[in-house]
């Protein structure tokens, strides 16, 4: 548990009247803002600010800058960080959700080639609004009930990233309030240093208030497949083959490529995909081999392509080395597919599993070391220790779909893999065991020279951040000096605070 005890440098009662009336000191509001989805770190802010306009955010930041001892400001969307990245002690939490109150119906405005979206909006609502016009964003995050500003501050990835890059690669323009209180419209060609800095910038350089996201014509349905493997080399070889068809308009390729590790643990109750009839068969395979690899493939289609989607799908999986009797297929609407996790989330919610600690860990692993990672981590640590993990994702992405001018960092190889360990812990003992395992995995990578990058990182020292950013560190520092010189924004990341 994290906490600080130094004296308060500032009181919300001292704020100018127009700001004070939007600063909440309500104990329940403060309590909600003192933790996040992780339920591991706790930091109580001095106040929660409820802005109803960009002007409110500008005024708050400028007011803090004017003080002899400025207070820190932590923007908060859905509070879905897991290790306190969105918290602040002795500062103000900026509740971005209240911005919707002032939009007057302009929260999501759809045009022919892009959509303008308030940063507080949820991706599920962006999907619903664009589909009404037969359009869709190109890149997604798996969980749709996250805010636009939240995912763009990190990267935003799922099985579409191999083709279109992360969500940050599909942004055309942003409105940002910098750490100095300046409202700036920025893009690739205008105020580009701020644009590239904020995308994947972990909230360090400014508060995103609006984003312009690229659109394309939306498919109507999806062929959703899962193919099981017991051979790791065949599994990764097939994944990499599928992501090699990555041109934006290559209709012969897959549209979504992901993967899962099914270890000899209680099998995940994947109610969104497998039927009750499938699960015993899969459990038996896991029991026999200890670890099974699941390749997930999505093929999008519409009325025009419906007549030949089966043929395209057959060509896609022809030559793949999965176990022939372990191919599972579903057909569902595009909207259902994008929101596919919600079925599982509702199940977890019904069991009270969303309100417990979640020591999640996400890694980017260089392609050249995945076999070492499989042997040393997946088999020797995760499988042998048998500490409960709800879900393990594992899939490759193409580095050329990421823009290195942005603040996000990846391994320096053409192909790298995303690993996600998603867990929930019922007690302190489970939490300590899970966090110890996370540390052991990182230590193994360090000891064996596997240059992983932690996605959604939660480091405690600046030295760790310097190592994380590598050659980008000087650029990150320069951007901080330029756009947030007093180190006000997103202190919970512990990069500069």
C-alpha positions, 0 to 999 in steps of 0.5 A: 500500500502506498501513502505519504504523510507530509503536510498539505502545501495548499488548501482547496479553501484558498481557491478563487470562488469560481474554482472553489465551487467546483472543488469537491471535498465530499468524503465519498467523492474523495474516497472514490478518487483515492483508488483505481481498478487495481485496488492496490495503491491508495492516495487521498487527494485534497479535492476532486475538481469537477470541470464542465468546460475546457476553460475550467481545466485551464483556470485550475492549471493556471491557478496551481502554476501561480502558487509558490508551492503548486499542487499536483493535478491527476486527470481521471477518466474511468480510473482503470489503472492498476497501480495508482498511476492516476492518483495524487496525494496532496493534489487535485483529481481532475474528474474528466467525466463531468466534461460531458455536461457542457458538450450540448450534444457535441460529445461525438460528432461523426464526419465522413473520414473522422470522428471528433470525440470528447476525451471523456467519452467511452469507446463503446459510445464512439462505436455506437455513434459511428456505426449509425453512419456505417463507419468505424475507427480502425484500431481498438482496445479490447475493453470498450468501457474505457475513456478515449483520453485514457487509452490515447495517453497509453497507446490502446492495443488489441488484435487489430494493432498488427494492421492499423497500429495502436489507437494512438497511430490513428489520431488526426488531431487533439485539443490539449491543455498543457501543464502551463494552462495553454489550450493547444490544437495540435496534429502531425503538422501543427504543434506536432511536438505536443501532439507526439508527446501527448500520444502515449505520454502517460498524461505528463505533458497535457490534458487531452480534452478532444480527439479527432479519430480516423474512420473507415467503412464498417463491416457488419459481421465477423467470423471469430475463430480460435485455434488450439496448439500444443507446440509453441513454435507452430503457434507463434509461427502461424501468428506471425504468418497472419500478421504479415498480411498487414496492409490496410486494404489487404482483403485477403488477410485477417482483420484481428489476430490475438492469442491466449495462453491456457495453462494448467490452472482452473480453466477460464470461464470464457463465457463469451466464446466457448460453449459448456460442451467445449470446455471439458474437451479443452480442459482435458487437453490442458491437463494432458499438456500443462500448457495450451496456446490459443490463436484468435482470428477475426475476419470481418465481412459485409453484405458485399463480401458475404458470398466469399468470406468462407473461401477467404477464411479457408485460405487463411487457415490453410497450412496453419498447424493447429490441432484439427479437432480444436478449431472453434468458430462463431459468427456475430455482428461487428458491434457484438464482436467489438464488445465481446468482453462485456459478457465476461465482465458482467460475469466477473461483476456478478461474482464480486471480482471487479472490486478486489486487487488486480495486480495486472502486468503487461509486457512487450517482448522482442520477437527474437526472445519469445522462445526463451520467454516461453521456457523461462516464464510461461513454463518455469514460472507461471505453469510451475508456480500455479498461481491463479491467473484469470487470463493470459494474452499473447500475440504479435504486433508489427513495429512499423505500425507504431510512430516512434515520434510518439512517447510510447516505447516498444522493443527495437525489433520489427515484430514484438509480442504483447503479454498480458497477465490478468489476475484478481486476488481475494486476500493479502497472501494472494496479492503478495504472491502475484506481485512477487511473481510479477517481479520474478518475471521482470527479474528473469528478463533482466538476468537473461537480457530479454529487453522487455518494455512494460506497457502500462508501467508502474515504476517507483523510481526515476532511474527505472523510468530512465531505463524504460525510455532508453534513448527516448529519455532525453526527449521525454525530459525536454517535453516535460520541461517545455509543456509542464515545467512545474511537474503538475500533471499525472504525479501518480506515474512517478516519472518526475514526482 
